[in-house]
């Protein structure tokens, strides 16, 4: 570069890079050529650069790390709310003719309401016969936890007391019959430590519940009883209750 005869030749040699051209120009200004010192004016130096070169293009267009940190990606979440309309019960009506009260008992029977006075219920129930009881022996009314011996007479006597103690389940009282309860319980047999019973009539409670309550009453006074069952399992079904009178 030091011995280059003129500026044009040096520019041609380093035309591949504007920075190299700038360095070469500075050397020409600082060092003498073979003939004499060459004076380059600022205007000439500026004119020596290609007009197509734009230093701003050398700047990267890729966002800096700082810009990326300052401009986080925003995620938008859309929540959709579905409103479900519930029934207004506009077509609901009260059924005055309760099947339990007015069907299968007596076509002329008019049941009292469960909220009626006891005398009103009893008057309504007087038109229905009480469930028949095939036992005329003594009622054995003893407290829970008694240690009575297991035999047929004892079971019959304790069962008679049970009909009175949990009488609201049965139709032995006119007041209960007044609201359509005609159910009853009979002793059938004693098979070892197992008591066999028979359910009849119509109950408000589920028949398995009635059997459970009666069984609990008996075993609490006659501890030798192992189980209390019905004569026919069909007696514990809703069908049996619906067909009962």
Legacy VTK file of the C-alpha trace (Angstrom):
# vtk DataFile Version 3.0
C-alpha trace
ASCII
DATASET POLYDATA
POINTS 245 float
0.000 0.000 0.000
2.858 2.370 0.817
4.276 2.221 -2.741
0.958 2.459 -4.560
1.311 5.153 -7.256
-2.083 6.750 -6.718
-5.355 6.670 -4.851
-7.342 5.111 -7.701
-5.186 2.002 -7.824
-5.403 1.565 -4.058
-9.189 1.935 -4.174
-9.356 -0.739 -6.862
-7.279 -3.130 -4.785
-9.454 -2.851 -1.717
-12.868 -2.264 -3.335
-14.192 -5.509 -1.846
-14.590 -3.883 1.582
-15.500 -0.304 2.502
-13.663 -0.568 5.848
-10.473 -1.687 4.038
-10.868 1.225 1.615
-11.067 3.629 4.542
-7.842 2.177 6.013
-6.035 2.420 2.697
-7.085 6.032 2.236
-5.763 6.874 5.697
-2.406 5.295 4.813
-2.166 7.274 1.591
-2.699 10.436 3.554
-0.144 9.523 6.216
2.661 8.060 4.036
4.387 9.512 0.950
4.148 7.862 -2.439
7.101 7.321 -4.757
6.697 10.813 -6.225
5.552 13.052 -3.443
3.069 13.381 -0.553
-0.494 13.157 -1.727
-3.026 15.462 -0.165
-6.511 14.138 -0.003
-9.279 16.545 0.899
-12.236 15.364 2.967
-14.510 15.898 -0.027
-12.382 13.514 -2.082
-12.412 10.908 0.698
-16.171 11.015 0.924
-16.498 10.832 -2.852
-14.282 7.762 -2.936
-16.882 5.572 -1.211
-19.427 3.773 -3.446
-22.694 5.653 -3.496
-24.550 2.364 -3.139
-23.063 1.704 0.278
-25.364 2.554 3.149
-23.765 2.054 6.595
-27.197 1.782 8.188
-27.765 -1.451 6.277
-24.964 -3.059 8.259
-27.098 -2.865 11.368
-28.788 -6.078 12.234
-32.568 -6.126 11.837
-32.838 -8.925 14.411
-34.434 -7.670 17.682
-31.928 -7.449 20.499
-32.173 -9.618 23.598
-33.126 -6.509 25.583
-36.028 -5.778 23.232
-37.179 -9.367 23.505
-37.180 -9.187 27.295
-38.991 -5.856 27.247
-41.659 -7.126 24.852
-42.918 -10.436 26.247
-45.348 -12.528 24.284
-48.909 -11.903 25.419
-51.274 -14.917 25.609
-55.010 -14.233 25.591
-57.338 -16.772 27.208
-61.020 -16.684 26.299
-63.524 -18.144 28.773
-66.908 -19.200 27.467
-69.796 -19.289 29.936
-72.793 -21.458 29.094
-76.050 -20.597 30.827
-78.370 -23.543 31.348
-82.001 -22.818 31.960
-83.634 -24.966 34.603
-87.224 -26.083 34.577
-89.719 -23.598 35.972
-92.039 -26.451 37.023
-94.884 -24.685 35.238
-96.485 -27.992 34.343
-96.172 -29.476 37.850
-99.378 -30.195 39.735
-100.206 -31.823 43.042
-101.794 -35.260 42.883
-104.696 -35.319 45.293
-105.448 -38.979 44.631
-102.450 -40.563 46.306
-102.230 -44.157 45.140
-101.148 -45.304 48.567
-104.224 -43.793 50.183
-107.039 -44.192 47.685
-106.206 -47.217 45.536
-106.641 -50.863 46.441
-108.057 -50.223 49.896
-111.725 -49.558 49.431
-113.556 -47.836 46.597
-115.688 -45.921 49.129
-112.813 -45.083 51.457
-111.819 -41.413 51.682
-108.411 -41.072 53.300
-107.617 -38.296 55.715
-104.587 -36.087 55.216
-101.529 -36.903 57.300
-101.674 -33.372 58.735
-105.284 -33.745 59.886
-106.203 -34.007 63.536
-105.977 -37.479 65.078
-109.763 -37.603 65.523
-110.265 -36.909 61.835
-107.862 -39.700 60.915
-109.538 -42.097 63.337
-112.980 -41.278 61.922
-111.738 -42.001 58.412
-110.006 -45.197 59.502
-113.066 -46.500 61.309
-114.520 -47.520 57.957
-111.661 -49.994 57.444
-111.179 -53.227 59.368
-108.033 -53.668 61.408
-105.612 -56.429 60.364
-106.594 -59.770 61.886
-104.398 -61.119 64.681
-104.337 -64.878 65.198
-103.238 -64.730 68.807
-105.258 -64.254 71.993
-102.559 -64.912 74.599
-100.964 -62.445 76.993
-98.971 -59.447 75.794
-95.387 -59.742 77.042
-94.268 -56.153 77.433
-90.738 -56.129 78.848
-87.918 -53.593 78.477
-85.104 -53.885 75.990
-82.263 -56.044 77.279
-84.516 -58.598 78.950
-83.400 -62.252 78.901
-86.552 -64.120 77.866
-86.402 -67.765 76.800
-86.955 -68.625 73.173
-90.217 -70.489 72.571
-93.325 -69.979 70.476
-95.486 -68.527 73.242
-92.837 -66.022 74.243
-92.318 -64.904 70.657
-96.071 -64.498 70.193
-96.390 -62.457 73.402
-93.437 -60.173 72.603
-94.722 -59.748 69.045
-98.072 -58.616 70.439
-96.252 -55.933 72.454
-94.281 -54.973 69.332
-97.518 -54.269 67.441
-98.336 -51.674 70.086
-94.841 -50.268 70.636
-94.176 -49.437 66.985
-97.854 -49.183 66.143
-97.401 -46.277 63.714
-96.061 -48.792 61.191
-99.192 -50.928 61.268
-102.901 -50.570 60.634
-104.048 -51.886 64.022
-105.075 -48.379 65.077
-107.939 -46.540 63.372
-105.841 -43.387 63.192
-103.254 -45.147 61.026
-105.863 -46.741 58.821
-107.307 -43.295 58.298
-104.310 -42.378 56.162
-104.289 -45.709 54.309
-101.965 -47.863 56.438
-103.471 -51.362 56.666
-100.311 -53.428 57.199
-99.898 -56.124 59.828
-97.445 -58.812 60.968
-98.179 -62.429 61.943
-96.122 -65.168 63.562
-95.725 -68.177 61.244
-93.227 -70.590 62.776
-90.083 -71.045 64.816
-87.286 -72.847 62.979
-84.638 -73.381 65.635
-83.282 -69.918 66.522
-84.964 -68.371 63.458
-88.351 -66.664 63.728
-90.535 -66.767 60.602
-93.089 -63.987 60.132
-95.670 -62.931 57.552
-96.272 -59.350 56.367
-99.672 -58.366 55.022
-101.599 -55.260 54.084
-100.202 -51.930 52.949
-97.377 -50.030 54.608
-96.054 -46.536 54.261
-92.555 -47.733 55.113
-90.559 -50.075 52.900
-91.377 -53.654 53.843
-87.724 -54.606 54.498
-87.635 -51.703 56.965
-90.731 -53.001 58.739
-89.189 -56.469 59.059
-85.951 -55.013 60.377
-87.733 -52.998 63.051
-89.778 -55.990 64.207
-86.701 -58.235 64.236
-84.739 -55.716 66.300
-87.577 -55.503 68.838
-87.751 -59.295 69.266
-84.009 -59.955 69.501
-83.559 -57.134 72.032
-85.807 -59.091 74.438
-85.183 -62.682 73.363
-81.380 -62.850 72.821
-81.451 -66.493 71.666
-83.055 -65.411 68.375
-80.476 -65.585 65.580
-82.572 -64.308 62.664
-86.025 -62.986 61.806
-87.246 -63.682 58.249
-90.455 -63.696 56.227
-92.248 -66.760 54.955
-91.844 -65.646 51.328
-89.207 -63.191 50.090
-91.783 -61.753 47.697
-93.462 -60.186 50.731
-90.593 -57.704 50.917
-91.137 -56.298 47.404
-92.897 -53.096 46.405
-95.175 -55.160 44.218
-96.455 -57.031 47.223
-97.157 -53.761 48.968
-98.916 -52.237 45.950
-101.207 -55.256 45.517
-102.101 -55.408 49.207
-105.470 -54.243 50.524
LINES 1 246
245 0 1 2 3 4 5 6 7 8 9 10 11 12 13 14 15 16 17 18 19 20 21 22 23 24 25 26 27 28 29 30 31 32 33 34 35 36 37 38 39 40 41 42 43 44 45 46 47 48 49 50 51 52 53 54 55 56 57 58 59 60 61 62 63 64 65 66 67 68 69 70 71 72 73 74 75 76 77 78 79 80 81 82 83 84 85 86 87 88 89 90 91 92 93 94 95 96 97 98 99 100 101 102 103 104 105 106 107 108 109 110 111 112 113 114 115 116 117 118 119 120 121 122 123 124 125 126 127 128 129 130 131 132 133 134 135 136 137 138 139 140 141 142 143 144 145 146 147 148 149 150 151 152 153 154 155 156 157 158 159 160 161 162 163 164 165 166 167 168 169 170 171 172 173 174 175 176 177 178 179 180 181 182 183 184 185 186 187 188 189 190 191 192 193 194 195 196 197 198 199 200 201 202 203 204 205 206 207 208 209 210 211 212 213 214 215 216 217 218 219 220 221 222 223 224 225 226 227 228 229 230 231 232 233 234 235 236 237 238 239 240 241 242 243 244
